[in-house]
Amino acid sequence: MVPQHVEVKGVGVDSKTRCLHYHSERDIIAIKFKCCNTYYPCHLCHEEKAGHEPVRWSREEWDTKAVLCGVCRNELTILQYMNSQSVCPHCQSDFNPGCRNHYHLYFEG
């Protein structure tokens, strides 16, 4: 079920979850931070707005819905997102493949 309204906090967040820091056509995901159960477009938005240190999702929690597609608003599990090959499995929108470089900031290896 697609959430009717999921709030995404951050800096300059647009309707597709892009932010001041990451705003290319493909920067259309938000990540729910484990520490505050809140969606942010990126680690820099969390750093600026949350007021606390981030906590990463453990490997045992990768079946948790913690990634939001900014186009169709479907929530993906961490594992679905990691296995998506940078394409939303629901609406086929392209995600930024460079986000893989930041997995270590959100998810424990």
N, C-alpha and C positions, 0 to 999 in steps of 0.2 A: 504494500500500500504506500502510495506517495504521500508524504507529509503535506498538509495544507499550507503550513507556514513554518519554516525552520529558520530561526534567526541566525544570521552569520555576522559575527562581530569583527571589527577590524578598522583599517584606515582607508577611507575612500572606497568602500565596497559597493560594487554595482550589482545589477539584478542577476548576473551570471556568476557571482562570487569572485570576480576579479578585484584586485586591490591596488593600492598605490605602489606596492613593491613588485607585484607580478600581474601584468595586465595585457598579455598578448591574447590573441584570438583563442588560443588553446588553454589558457589559464582559467579553467572553468570548474575547478573542484575546491571544496572546502573540507578541512579535516577537523573532526571532533577531537578535542584534546581531552585525554583521560583525566587529567588533574582537575578540570573544571566542568567536564561534560558539556562543553561549549564549542560550536563550530567557529573556526577562523580560516581565512583564505591561505594563511601561511604562518610560519614560525615567527617572522618579524612582526606581524600584526599581533600575535599572542604576546610577544615580548613587550610591545608598546602599550597594550590595552589591559592585559590580564592582572598585572600586579603580583605575579608569583612565578616561580620556576616551573617549566613544563615537566610533565611526567610522560614517558614514552609507553606505548602499548607493548606488552610482552607477547612473545610468540604464541603463548597459550590463549591469548585474547584476539587473535587475528580473525576469528569468526564473528567478531562484534561489528555491527553496522557503525562505521565511523568515518565514511567518506561520502560526501554529497556532490552529485553532479549538478552544476549550476544551470544546466540547460533544462533537463527534465525533472530535476529535484528528487530523483530516486536516491535512496541511501544504499551504499554498497558496503559489504563487509571489507575489512582490510585485505583479506585474501582475494576476494573478487577484484578489488582494485589493482592489487599487485599482479594478478593474472590477466588483466584486461587488455594487455598489449596496447595501452594508451587509447582505448576506445570504450566509450560507455556501452555496457552490454544491454542497456535499455533503449537508448535513443541513437546510438551509433555516432555521437559527437566525439570529436578528437580531443583527447587530453594532451597536455604538454608532456612529451616523453622525457624531457629534462628533469621532471619532478622526481624521477628515480634517484637522482643524485642527492636528494634530501630525505630519503626514507629513514636514514639513521637518526634524523632529528625527531621523528614521530614514532618510529617502530623499532623495538629492540630486535637485533639480528639473532 
